[in-house]
């Protein structure tokens, strides 16, 4: 029962991180295409906060990945890695019962 609870907590945390990655992606596109401006304090605060939360997670992935120029694939690698982790943990929980 404890293992199932821990897996549910990890699932929730993974969902939050994936949601933050999607927010960062959409917000960076909106800033790049000049739909929203970082001179708006609210936009700047959200973008700074999301980057501050994700940067410690994405930095090690960026160090490992080859340089691909202007395209950053580290958020995609993070989402895929977290989904693989979820699958492994769920299968371990099922095998444990």
Residue pairs with C-beta under 8 A, 6 or more apart in sequence:
3 92
3 93
3 96
4 93
7 89
7 90
7 93
10 85
10 86
10 89
11 86
14 82
14 83
14 85
14 86
17 54
17 57
17 78
17 82
18 79
18 82
20 50
20 53
20 54
21 54
21 75
21 78
21 79
23 46
23 50
24 47
24 50
24 51
24 54
24 75
25 75
27 36
27 43
27 46
27 47
27 50
28 47
30 36
31 37
31 38
31 43
31 47
36 43
37 43
38 44
38 47
54 75
57 78
58 74
58 75
58 78
61 74
61 77
61 78
61 81
62 72
62 74
65 73
65 74
65 77
